[in-house]
Amino acid sequence: MTQTLTRRGFLSATATVLGASAGAVLAEARPFALGLTPVFLSNDTDLLRNFQNYLQSSMQGPVEFVQRRTYEEITGMLLEGSLDAAWVCGYPYVQHEDAFALVAVPVWQYQPLYRSYLIAAKDSGAQGLTDLRGTLHAFSDPNSNSGFLVTASDLAALDERPESFFRRTIFTYGHRNVVRAIAVGLAESGSVDGYVWEALTVVEPELTDQTRIVQRSELLGFPPVVCRIDRAETPSIRALQAALVNMPSTATGMNALTLLQLDGFTPGSSALFDGIAARMRRLNARG
């Protein structure tokens, strides 16, 4: 699915797509627990505060952000029920599609899609993946689509493996950390979320200026917000979905979106992640 959304079409859709009200009061006494992974600029204090304030106002109840170092930790907490929802990557969503339901998918550049970038040091002459053979390569997380799966599956198509193709590989556990590792010379190449790289060009250009894009992947489903499938119709999840999808309709929501560098959120569909599922099959077939 690669159909783009116009600004007018997207904004009008947000006003009518949900029957649930974003003002639904959370019935639970405890805060709504939303897990966050490094799929956006999660160490930006102003961004987090504004996003949290918007959600609490819209959902009319306390919202707690829960952050962990790895995708695996957040995914496990969501599966066991200690989180109400989580902003994860498309890779763990597809891995657990029988257990997870989509709540909302971010819209970036008018599409609920993004790309993985292969990047290298700014003075690198590499023009594609094969030119990065023998480099020290930084991955984000073993359960990241853009930060691992895309590159690993591209290598599988060449009958190669990361551990033998690259001189050495490291996991930085954060897309910003991948960019930083290359910018300061700790790594020579890396696999990174294209949205994060582009966002960093705005807020930390001194980092991205030390890197260059070597290769872009095809468009793939943007990292979604998900919940356990057995909780998808609960009032709190419906309130979260309405709050996210209706963000462009309020000044506070638009302020949060500006900091996130997103256009909004859409309910989305599982078909958005078919490309990630195909890459998983390619990697698994390689063994």
C-alpha positions in Angstrom: 0.0 0.0 0.0 1.7 3.2 -1.2 -1.2 5.6 -1.8 -0.4 9.0 -0.5 -2.7 11.2 1.5 -3.2 14.9 0.8 -3.2 17.3 3.7 -6.9 18.1 3.2 -7.8 14.4 2.8 -5.9 13.4 5.9 -7.2 16.2 8.1 -10.8 15.6 7.1 -10.4 11.8 7.7 -9.3 12.4 11.2 -12.5 14.2 12.0 -14.8 11.3 11.0 -12.8 8.1 11.2 -13.6 7.2 14.7 -16.9 6.9 16.5 -15.2 6.9 19.9 -14.6 10.3 21.5 -11.0 11.3 22.4 -12.6 12.7 25.5 -13.6 9.3 26.9 -12.7 9.2 30.6 -10.3 6.5 31.6 -12.1 4.2 34.0 -8.9 2.7 35.5 -7.5 4.4 38.6 -4.0 3.6 37.6 -2.2 5.6 34.8 -2.5 4.4 31.2 0.9 2.7 30.5 2.2 3.5 27.0 5.5 1.8 26.1 8.0 3.7 24.0 10.8 2.3 21.9 13.5 4.2 20.0 11.2 4.7 17.0 11.3 8.5 17.4 13.4 11.1 19.3 12.5 9.6 22.7 15.2 11.4 24.7 13.8 14.9 23.8 12.3 16.2 27.0 10.1 18.8 25.5 8.8 16.4 22.9 7.9 13.8 25.6 6.3 16.4 27.9 4.1 17.9 25.2 3.0 14.5 23.8 2.2 13.3 27.3 0.3 16.4 28.2 -1.8 16.2 25.0 -2.7 12.5 25.6 -3.6 13.2 29.2 -5.8 16.1 28.3 -7.5 14.2 25.4 -8.0 10.9 27.3 -8.9 12.8 30.5 -6.7 10.7 32.7 -3.1 10.1 33.7 -0.7 8.6 31.0 2.6 7.1 32.0 5.4 6.7 29.4 7.4 3.5 30.0 10.8 3.4 28.3 13.3 0.5 28.1 16.5 0.0 26.3 15.4 -2.7 23.8 12.4 -3.5 21.6 12.4 -7.0 23.2 11.7 -5.6 26.7 8.8 -3.4 25.6 7.3 -6.2 23.4 7.5 -8.6 26.4 5.9 -6.2 28.7 3.0 -5.6 26.3 2.6 -9.4 25.8 2.4 -10.0 29.5 -0.1 -7.2 30.1 2.0 -4.8 32.1 1.6 -2.2 29.3 -1.7 -1.0 27.9 -0.2 -0.1 24.5 3.2 0.5 23.0 4.8 2.4 20.1 6.8 -0.4 18.5 8.4 -1.2 15.2 6.7 -3.0 12.4 9.0 -6.0 12.8 7.8 -7.0 16.3 4.2 -6.1 15.2 4.5 -8.6 12.4 6.3 -11.2 14.6 3.3 -11.1 17.0 0.5 -10.2 14.6 -1.6 -13.0 16.2 -1.3 -11.3 19.6 -1.2 -7.6 18.7 -3.8 -5.2 17.2 -3.1 -1.9 15.5 -4.2 1.2 17.4 -2.8 3.8 15.1 0.0 4.3 12.5 1.9 7.6 12.3 1.6 9.6 9.1 4.8 11.1 7.9 5.1 13.1 4.7 1.4 12.4 4.1 1.9 8.6 4.2 1.8 5.9 6.9 5.1 4.8 5.5 8.8 5.3 5.9 12.1 3.9 4.6 15.2 2.3 6.1 18.5 4.2 5.3 21.9 2.7 4.9 24.3 5.5 6.0 28.1 5.9 6.1 30.6 8.6 7.1 30.3 11.7 5.0 33.6 11.1 3.2 32.6 7.5 2.2 32.5 6.8 -1.5 30.0 3.9 -1.1 27.2 3.9 -3.5 25.3 0.8 -2.3 25.2 -2.1 0.1 27.9 -4.1 -1.6 30.3 -1.2 -1.2 30.0 -1.5 2.6 31.6 -4.9 2.7 34.2 -5.1 5.4 33.1 -2.0 7.3 32.2 -1.8 11.0 28.5 -1.6 10.8 26.1 -0.2 13.5 22.6 -1.7 13.8 20.0 -0.2 16.0 18.3 -3.3 17.5 17.9 -7.0 16.5 14.1 -6.5 16.5 14.1 -3.3 14.4 12.9 -3.3 10.8 14.8 -0.3 9.6 17.7 -0.8 12.0 18.3 -4.5 11.2 15.8 -6.5 9.2 16.0 -4.5 6.0 19.8 -4.8 5.8 19.9 -8.4 7.0 17.2 -9.5 4.4 19.0 -7.6 1.6 22.2 -9.5 2.5 20.2 -12.8 2.6 19.1 -12.0 -1.0 22.9 -11.9 -1.8 23.4 -15.2 0.1 25.3 -13.2 2.7 25.1 -12.8 6.5 25.8 -9.6 8.5 28.4 -11.4 10.6 30.5 -12.4 7.6 29.8 -9.5 5.2 30.8 -6.8 7.7 34.1 -6.7 9.5 32.2 -6.3 12.7 28.7 -5.4 13.8 27.4 -3.6 16.9 23.9 -2.9 18.3 23.5 0.7 19.6 19.9 0.3 20.8 18.7 3.6 19.4 18.6 5.0 15.9 20.1 8.3 17.1 22.9 6.2 18.5 23.6 4.7 15.1 24.0 8.2 13.6 26.1 9.3 16.5 28.4 6.2 16.2 29.1 7.0 12.6 29.4 10.8 13.2 32.1 10.3 15.8 34.0 7.5 14.0 32.9 4.5 16.2 31.3 2.9 13.1 31.9 3.2 9.4 28.3 2.4 8.2 24.9 1.8 9.8 21.3 0.9 9.3 18.8 3.5 10.5 15.2 4.6 10.5 14.8 7.2 7.7 12.3 9.2 9.6 14.7 9.5 12.6 17.6 10.5 10.3 15.5 13.1 8.6 14.2 14.4 11.9 17.8 14.7 13.2 18.7 16.9 10.3 16.3 19.5 11.8 17.2 19.1 15.5 20.8 17.9 15.4 22.2 18.7 12.0 25.8 18.5 13.5 25.2 14.7 13.6 23.7 14.1 10.3 26.2 16.4 8.6 28.9 13.9 9.5 27.0 11.1 7.6 25.6 10.5 4.2 22.8 8.3 2.8 24.2 5.4 0.8 20.9 3.6 0.0 17.2 3.9 0.8 14.8 1.0 1.0 11.4 0.7 -0.5 8.5 2.3 1.4 7.4 0.2 4.4 4.8 0.4 7.2 5.7 3.1 9.7 6.3 1.9 13.3 2.8 1.6 14.7 1.2 2.0 18.1 -0.3 -1.4 19.1 -2.0 -3.1 22.0 -2.8 -6.7 22.9 -5.6 -8.0 20.6 -7.8 -9.0 23.6 -7.8 -5.3 24.8 -8.4 -3.6 21.4 -12.0 -2.7 22.2 -11.6 -1.5 25.7 -12.6 2.1 26.5 -9.0 3.1 27.3 -7.6 1.8 24.0 -10.5 3.4 22.1 -9.7 6.7 23.9 -6.0 6.4 22.9 -6.8 5.7 19.3 -9.2 8.7 19.1 -6.7 10.9 20.8 -4.0 10.0 18.3 -6.1 10.2 15.2 -7.7 13.5 16.3 -4.4 15.2 17.1 -4.5 17.6 14.1 -7.8 19.0 15.2 -6.5 20.7 18.3 -3.8 23.3 18.9 -2.1 21.2 21.6 -2.2 18.2 19.3 -0.7 20.1 16.4 2.0 21.4 18.7 2.9 17.8 19.7 2.9 16.7 16.1 5.2 19.6 15.1 7.7 18.4 17.8 7.3 14.8 16.6 7.7 16.0 13.0 4.7 14.0 11.9 1.5 14.9 10.0 -0.8 12.9 12.3 -1.9 9.3 12.9 -4.3 7.0 11.0 -5.9 3.7 12.2 -4.0 1.9 9.5 -4.3 -1.7 8.4 -2.2 -4.8 8.6 -1.6 -4.6 4.8 0.8 -1.7 5.4 3.2 -4.2 6.9 3.2 -6.8 4.0 6.6 -5.6 2.9 8.1 -6.2 6.3 6.5 -9.7 6.4 8.0 -10.5 3.0 11.5 -9.4 4.3 11.0 -11.6 7.3 10.2 -14.6 5.1 13.3 -13.9 3.0 15.6 -13.8 6.1 14.0 -16.9 7.6 14.5 -18.8 4.3 18.2 -18.0 4.4 18.4 -19.6 7.9 
